[in-house]
């Protein structure tokens, strides 16, 4: 019985820590300015993440992270429809390090993802965003302000993401 109580308590704590969070307040944060890389090794500043006034999804992930892959795969199934309806753009920022970053491009090509994929090999962007665990996702409004963020993935949570981007696309 004690084990059951401990497991239940651990699950409640985990659910609290991994809950999705709308970002509140009038002064919404923007992405920090960090230089990362494109898949072909070119420098890319994270402040250049934008979508001409339309919503943006930024996902921090890794090839070794199963929940990350599950989340990006779930979105991939619907992404074309999301883009058509809302104009959203997804930037998938891999946090694979120097040892595993060479696997990212073949991995992405194998999955057929139609996202803009970037590399944060030194985890500079991850640190600047104060992210401890992946998967991490945030949504930016048309002004580039972070309006929602969450850590972890549970099947079906992509529907909440879709509802948020639909609402943002109506507000533009």
C-alpha atoms as an extended CHARMM CRD file, in Angstrom:
* protein
*
       172  EXT
         1         1  UNK       CA              0.0000000000        0.0000000000        0.0000000000  PROA      1               0.0000000000
         2         2  UNK       CA              2.8460000000        2.3980000000        0.8140000000  PROA      2               0.0000000000
         3         3  UNK       CA              4.3520000000        1.7630000000       -2.6180000000  PROA      3               0.0000000000
         4         4  UNK       CA              1.0310000000        2.5730000000       -4.2550000000  PROA      4               0.0000000000
         5         5  UNK       CA              0.7640000000        5.8550000000       -2.3380000000  PROA      5               0.0000000000
         6         6  UNK       CA              4.3370000000        6.7780000000       -3.2680000000  PROA      6               0.0000000000
         7         7  UNK       CA              3.7060000000        6.0200000000       -6.9300000000  PROA      7               0.0000000000
         8         8  UNK       CA              0.5060000000        8.0970000000       -6.9150000000  PROA      8               0.0000000000
         9         9  UNK       CA              2.3200000000       11.0100000000       -5.2550000000  PROA      9               0.0000000000
        10        10  UNK       CA              5.1600000000       10.8110000000       -7.7740000000  PROA      10              0.0000000000
        11        11  UNK       CA              2.6730000000       10.8300000000      -10.6490000000  PROA      11              0.0000000000
        12        12  UNK       CA              0.8800000000       13.8920000000       -9.2640000000  PROA      12              0.0000000000
        13        13  UNK       CA              4.1750000000       15.7530000000       -8.8430000000  PROA      13              0.0000000000
        14        14  UNK       CA              5.2400000000       14.7900000000      -12.3600000000  PROA      14              0.0000000000
        15        15  UNK       CA              1.9290000000       15.9390000000      -13.8100000000  PROA      15              0.0000000000
        16        16  UNK       CA              2.3180000000       19.2810000000      -12.0440000000  PROA      16              0.0000000000
        17        17  UNK       CA              5.8710000000       19.7790000000      -13.2690000000  PROA      17              0.0000000000
        18        18  UNK       CA              5.0420000000       18.8500000000      -16.8480000000  PROA      18              0.0000000000
        19        19  UNK       CA              1.8080000000       20.7690000000      -17.1470000000  PROA      19              0.0000000000
        20        20  UNK       CA              1.2910000000       23.0920000000      -20.0630000000  PROA      20              0.0000000000
        21        21  UNK       CA              1.5220000000       26.7240000000      -19.1590000000  PROA      21              0.0000000000
        22        22  UNK       CA             -0.1080000000       29.7060000000      -20.8120000000  PROA      22              0.0000000000
        23        23  UNK       CA              2.2170000000       32.6530000000      -20.3960000000  PROA      23              0.0000000000
        24        24  UNK       CA              0.4930000000       35.5060000000      -18.5730000000  PROA      24              0.0000000000
        25        25  UNK       CA              1.1090000000       39.2320000000      -18.4640000000  PROA      25              0.0000000000
        26        26  UNK       CA              1.2620000000       42.2150000000      -20.7500000000  PROA      26              0.0000000000
        27        27  UNK       CA              5.0270000000       42.1600000000      -21.2730000000  PROA      27              0.0000000000
        28        28  UNK       CA              5.4090000000       38.8450000000      -23.0370000000  PROA      28              0.0000000000
        29        29  UNK       CA              8.9250000000       37.5470000000      -23.5600000000  PROA      29              0.0000000000
        30        30  UNK       CA             10.5520000000       37.1580000000      -26.9400000000  PROA      30              0.0000000000
        31        31  UNK       CA             13.1000000000       34.5590000000      -27.9000000000  PROA      31              0.0000000000
        32        32  UNK       CA             16.6470000000       35.3000000000      -26.7570000000  PROA      32              0.0000000000
        33        33  UNK       CA             19.3010000000       36.1160000000      -29.3440000000  PROA      33              0.0000000000
        34        34  UNK       CA             21.4850000000       33.0250000000      -29.6660000000  PROA      34              0.0000000000
        35        35  UNK       CA             23.4720000000       31.8570000000      -32.6670000000  PROA      35              0.0000000000
        36        36  UNK       CA             22.8080000000       28.2240000000      -33.5120000000  PROA      36              0.0000000000
        37        37  UNK       CA             23.1630000000       26.3800000000      -36.8530000000  PROA      37              0.0000000000
        38        38  UNK       CA             21.1340000000       25.2730000000      -39.8210000000  PROA      38              0.0000000000
        39        39  UNK       CA             21.3830000000       21.6370000000      -40.8820000000  PROA      39              0.0000000000
        40        40  UNK       CA             24.0530000000       22.5890000000      -43.4160000000  PROA      40              0.0000000000
        41        41  UNK       CA             26.1890000000       24.2430000000      -40.7240000000  PROA      41              0.0000000000
        42        42  UNK       CA             25.3470000000       27.8850000000      -41.4280000000  PROA      42              0.0000000000
        43        43  UNK       CA             24.9280000000       30.2610000000      -38.4700000000  PROA      43              0.0000000000
        44        44  UNK       CA             21.3390000000       31.1410000000      -37.5850000000  PROA      44              0.0000000000
        45        45  UNK       CA             20.2480000000       33.6520000000      -34.9550000000  PROA      45              0.0000000000
        46        46  UNK       CA             17.2130000000       32.5670000000      -32.9600000000  PROA      46              0.0000000000
        47        47  UNK       CA             15.7760000000       36.0830000000      -33.1560000000  PROA      47              0.0000000000
        48        48  UNK       CA             15.3090000000       35.3480000000      -36.8710000000  PROA      48              0.0000000000
        49        49  UNK       CA             12.6750000000       32.7600000000      -35.9760000000  PROA      49              0.0000000000
        50        50  UNK       CA              9.5610000000       34.3700000000      -37.3830000000  PROA      50              0.0000000000
        51        51  UNK       CA              6.6610000000       33.7720000000      -39.7520000000  PROA      51              0.0000000000
        52        52  UNK       CA              5.5010000000       37.0740000000      -41.2490000000  PROA      52              0.0000000000
        53        53  UNK       CA              3.0160000000       37.8020000000      -38.4630000000  PROA      53              0.0000000000
        54        54  UNK       CA              1.6560000000       34.2570000000      -38.2510000000  PROA      54              0.0000000000
        55        55  UNK       CA              2.0160000000       31.8180000000      -35.3300000000  PROA      55              0.0000000000
        56        56  UNK       CA              5.2820000000       29.9580000000      -34.7710000000  PROA      56              0.0000000000
        57        57  UNK       CA              5.9430000000       26.7400000000      -32.8780000000  PROA      57              0.0000000000
        58        58  UNK       CA              9.4500000000       26.2180000000      -31.4800000000  PROA      58              0.0000000000
        59        59  UNK       CA             10.2240000000       22.6860000000      -30.3600000000  PROA      59              0.0000000000
        60        60  UNK       CA             13.4370000000       21.6600000000      -28.5940000000  PROA      60              0.0000000000
        61        61  UNK       CA             14.0530000000       17.9690000000      -29.1570000000  PROA      61              0.0000000000
        62        62  UNK       CA             16.7590000000       15.3150000000      -29.6220000000  PROA      62              0.0000000000
        63        63  UNK       CA             17.1470000000       12.1700000000      -31.7160000000  PROA      63              0.0000000000
        64        64  UNK       CA             17.5740000000       10.1180000000      -28.5270000000  PROA      64              0.0000000000
        65        65  UNK       CA             14.3890000000       11.4820000000      -26.8850000000  PROA      65              0.0000000000
        66        66  UNK       CA             11.4040000000        9.1940000000      -27.5130000000  PROA      66              0.0000000000
        67        67  UNK       CA              8.7480000000       11.6320000000      -26.2230000000  PROA      67              0.0000000000
        68        68  UNK       CA             10.2620000000       14.3430000000      -28.4600000000  PROA      68              0.0000000000
        69        69  UNK       CA              9.9690000000       12.1240000000      -31.5140000000  PROA      69              0.0000000000
        70        70  UNK       CA              6.4300000000       11.0530000000      -30.5670000000  PROA      70              0.0000000000
        71        71  UNK       CA              5.3650000000       14.6940000000      -30.2700000000  PROA      71              0.0000000000
        72        72  UNK       CA              6.9230000000       15.7530000000      -33.5780000000  PROA      72              0.0000000000
        73        73  UNK       CA              5.4680000000       12.6780000000      -35.3160000000  PROA      73              0.0000000000
        74        74  UNK       CA              1.9840000000       13.4360000000      -33.9510000000  PROA      74              0.0000000000
        75        75  UNK       CA              2.2370000000       16.9880000000      -35.2770000000  PROA      75              0.0000000000
        76        76  UNK       CA              3.6730000000       15.7840000000      -38.6100000000  PROA      76              0.0000000000
        77        77  UNK       CA              0.4730000000       13.8250000000      -39.2080000000  PROA      77              0.0000000000
        78        78  UNK       CA             -1.5330000000       17.0630000000      -39.0680000000  PROA      78              0.0000000000
        79        79  UNK       CA              1.0660000000       19.7030000000      -39.9700000000  PROA      79              0.0000000000
        80        80  UNK       CA              0.0780000000       20.2230000000      -43.5980000000  PROA      80              0.0000000000
        81        81  UNK       CA             -3.5250000000       20.9260000000      -42.5600000000  PROA      81              0.0000000000
        82        82  UNK       CA             -2.3490000000       23.2250000000      -39.7540000000  PROA      82              0.0000000000
        83        83  UNK       CA             -0.2210000000       25.2420000000      -42.1900000000  PROA      83              0.0000000000
        84        84  UNK       CA             -3.0700000000       25.4990000000      -44.6750000000  PROA      84              0.0000000000
        85        85  UNK       CA             -5.5510000000       26.6530000000      -42.0540000000  PROA      85              0.0000000000
        86        86  UNK       CA             -3.3820000000       28.8670000000      -39.8120000000  PROA      86              0.0000000000
        87        87  UNK       CA             -0.1400000000       29.5760000000      -41.6750000000  PROA      87              0.0000000000
        88        88  UNK       CA              1.8390000000       28.2490000000      -38.6790000000  PROA      88              0.0000000000
        89        89  UNK       CA              5.5220000000       27.4180000000      -39.0370000000  PROA      89              0.0000000000
        90        90  UNK       CA              7.3750000000       24.9380000000      -36.8410000000  PROA      90              0.0000000000
        91        91  UNK       CA             11.0650000000       25.2550000000      -35.9760000000  PROA      91              0.0000000000
        92        92  UNK       CA             12.4450000000       21.9910000000      -34.5820000000  PROA      92              0.0000000000
        93        93  UNK       CA             15.6580000000       22.8140000000      -32.7030000000  PROA      93              0.0000000000
        94        94  UNK       CA             17.7380000000       19.7090000000      -32.0340000000  PROA      94              0.0000000000
        95        95  UNK       CA             19.8200000000       19.7120000000      -28.8670000000  PROA      95              0.0000000000
        96        96  UNK       CA             21.9000000000       16.7570000000      -30.0370000000  PROA      96              0.0000000000
        97        97  UNK       CA             25.5210000000       17.3900000000      -29.0840000000  PROA      97              0.0000000000
        98        98  UNK       CA             28.6090000000       17.3260000000      -31.3180000000  PROA      98              0.0000000000
        99        99  UNK       CA             28.7790000000       13.5160000000      -31.0590000000  PROA      99              0.0000000000
       100       100  UNK       CA             25.2080000000       12.9020000000      -32.2550000000  PROA      100             0.0000000000
       101       101  UNK       CA             24.3610000000       15.9930000000      -34.3290000000  PROA      101             0.0000000000
       102       102  UNK       CA             25.5140000000       14.2860000000      -37.5380000000  PROA      102             0.0000000000
       103       103  UNK       CA             22.5220000000       11.9310000000      -37.1100000000  PROA      103             0.0000000000
       104       104  UNK       CA             19.9540000000       14.7380000000      -37.1640000000  PROA      104             0.0000000000
       105       105  UNK       CA             19.6740000000       15.3810000000      -40.9330000000  PROA      105             0.0000000000
       106       106  UNK       CA             19.3660000000       11.6950000000      -41.9170000000  PROA      106             0.0000000000
       107       107  UNK       CA             16.9240000000       11.1780000000      -39.0370000000  PROA      107             0.0000000000
       108       108  UNK       CA             14.7250000000       14.0980000000      -40.1310000000  PROA      108             0.0000000000
       109       109  UNK       CA             14.8550000000       13.0230000000      -43.7740000000  PROA      109             0.0000000000
       110       110  UNK       CA             13.8380000000        9.5040000000      -42.7630000000  PROA      110             0.0000000000
       111       111  UNK       CA             10.8300000000       10.8490000000      -40.8820000000  PROA      111             0.0000000000
       112       112  UNK       CA              9.8270000000       13.1250000000      -43.7570000000  PROA      112             0.0000000000
       113       113  UNK       CA              9.2730000000       16.0930000000      -41.4630000000  PROA      113             0.0000000000
       114       114  UNK       CA              8.4480000000       19.3390000000      -43.2200000000  PROA      114             0.0000000000
       115       115  UNK       CA              9.7720000000       21.5070000000      -40.4010000000  PROA      115             0.0000000000
       116       116  UNK       CA             12.6240000000       23.9930000000      -40.3400000000  PROA      116             0.0000000000
       117       117  UNK       CA             15.2580000000       22.0360000000      -38.4230000000  PROA      117             0.0000000000
       118       118  UNK       CA             18.0570000000       23.8060000000      -36.5670000000  PROA      118             0.0000000000
       119       119  UNK       CA             20.9510000000       22.5760000000      -34.4250000000  PROA      119             0.0000000000
       120       120  UNK       CA             21.7540000000       23.7660000000      -30.8980000000  PROA      120             0.0000000000
       121       121  UNK       CA             24.8980000000       21.6480000000      -30.5700000000  PROA      121             0.0000000000
       122       122  UNK       CA             26.2320000000       23.4170000000      -27.4670000000  PROA      122             0.0000000000
       123       123  UNK       CA             22.7790000000       23.8270000000      -25.8450000000  PROA      123             0.0000000000
       124       124  UNK       CA             23.2380000000       27.6140000000      -25.8300000000  PROA      124             0.0000000000
       125       125  UNK       CA             19.6410000000       28.2490000000      -26.9230000000  PROA      125             0.0000000000
       126       126  UNK       CA             18.3400000000       25.6170000000      -24.4880000000  PROA      126             0.0000000000
       127       127  UNK       CA             20.1470000000       27.3810000000      -21.6210000000  PROA      127             0.0000000000
       128       128  UNK       CA             19.0380000000       30.8490000000      -22.7590000000  PROA      128             0.0000000000
       129       129  UNK       CA             15.4310000000       29.6040000000      -22.7710000000  PROA      129             0.0000000000
       130       130  UNK       CA             15.9580000000       28.1620000000      -19.2640000000  PROA      130             0.0000000000
       131       131  UNK       CA             14.8980000000       24.7100000000      -20.4560000000  PROA      131             0.0000000000
       132       132  UNK       CA             15.9010000000       21.7500000000      -18.3080000000  PROA      132             0.0000000000
       133       133  UNK       CA             14.1470000000       18.8720000000      -20.0620000000  PROA      133             0.0000000000
       134       134  UNK       CA             13.0150000000       18.0060000000      -23.5630000000  PROA      134             0.0000000000
       135       135  UNK       CA             10.6730000000       17.8710000000      -25.2500000000  PROA      135             0.0000000000
       136       136  UNK       CA             10.0470000000       21.5620000000      -24.7290000000  PROA      136             0.0000000000
       137       137  UNK       CA              7.6710000000       23.5200000000      -26.9070000000  PROA      137             0.0000000000
       138       138  UNK       CA              6.6280000000       27.1380000000      -27.0350000000  PROA      138             0.0000000000
       139       139  UNK       CA              4.2520000000       29.0290000000      -29.2760000000  PROA      139             0.0000000000
       140       140  UNK       CA              4.9100000000       32.5530000000      -30.5020000000  PROA      140             0.0000000000
       141       141  UNK       CA              2.2210000000       34.9570000000      -31.6040000000  PROA      141             0.0000000000
       142       142  UNK       CA              2.5600000000       37.0520000000      -34.7620000000  PROA      142             0.0000000000
       143       143  UNK       CA              4.6670000000       39.6160000000      -32.8780000000  PROA      143             0.0000000000
       144       144  UNK       CA              7.1960000000       36.9450000000      -31.8900000000  PROA      144             0.0000000000
       145       145  UNK       CA              6.0890000000       36.9000000000      -28.2500000000  PROA      145             0.0000000000
       146       146  UNK       CA              5.9940000000       33.6370000000      -26.3110000000  PROA      146             0.0000000000
       147       147  UNK       CA              2.3390000000       33.0670000000      -25.4340000000  PROA      147             0.0000000000
       148       148  UNK       CA              2.4360000000       29.3990000000      -24.3680000000  PROA      148             0.0000000000
       149       149  UNK       CA              4.9930000000       26.7980000000      -23.3850000000  PROA      149             0.0000000000
       150       150  UNK       CA              5.2130000000       23.2920000000      -22.0330000000  PROA      150             0.0000000000
       151       151  UNK       CA              7.6300000000       20.5220000000      -21.2150000000  PROA      151             0.0000000000
       152       152  UNK       CA              7.0750000000       16.8050000000      -21.8830000000  PROA      152             0.0000000000
       153       153  UNK       CA              4.5450000000       15.1500000000      -24.1510000000  PROA      153             0.0000000000
       154       154  UNK       CA              1.3810000000       13.1510000000      -23.6690000000  PROA      154             0.0000000000
       155       155  UNK       CA             -0.5260000000       11.7040000000      -26.6350000000  PROA      155             0.0000000000
       156       156  UNK       CA             -3.2500000000       14.1270000000      -27.6440000000  PROA      156             0.0000000000
       157       157  UNK       CA             -1.5510000000       17.2680000000      -26.3200000000  PROA      157             0.0000000000
       158       158  UNK       CA             -0.9410000000       18.3170000000      -29.9310000000  PROA      158             0.0000000000
       159       159  UNK       CA             -4.6680000000       19.1140000000      -30.0540000000  PROA      159             0.0000000000
       160       160  UNK       CA             -4.1680000000       21.8460000000      -27.4470000000  PROA      160             0.0000000000
       161       161  UNK       CA             -1.3110000000       23.2210000000      -29.5630000000  PROA      161             0.0000000000
       162       162  UNK       CA             -3.6050000000       23.2470000000      -32.5890000000  PROA      162             0.0000000000
       163       163  UNK       CA             -6.3530000000       25.0970000000      -30.7050000000  PROA      163             0.0000000000
       164       164  UNK       CA             -3.8700000000       27.7620000000      -29.5840000000  PROA      164             0.0000000000
       165       165  UNK       CA             -2.4700000000       28.3360000000      -33.0660000000  PROA      165             0.0000000000
       166       166  UNK       CA             -5.9970000000       28.4870000000      -34.4980000000  PROA      166             0.0000000000
       167       167  UNK       CA             -6.8680000000       31.1860000000      -31.9660000000  PROA      167             0.0000000000
       168       168  UNK       CA             -3.6620000000       33.1090000000      -32.7040000000  PROA      168             0.0000000000
       169       169  UNK       CA             -4.2690000000       32.9800000000      -36.4420000000  PROA      169             0.0000000000
       170       170  UNK       CA             -7.7320000000       34.4960000000      -35.9160000000  PROA      170             0.0000000000
       171       171  UNK       CA             -6.2620000000       37.3470000000      -33.8320000000  PROA      171             0.0000000000
       172       172  UNK       CA             -3.8070000000       38.5240000000      -36.4680000000  PROA      172             0.0000000000
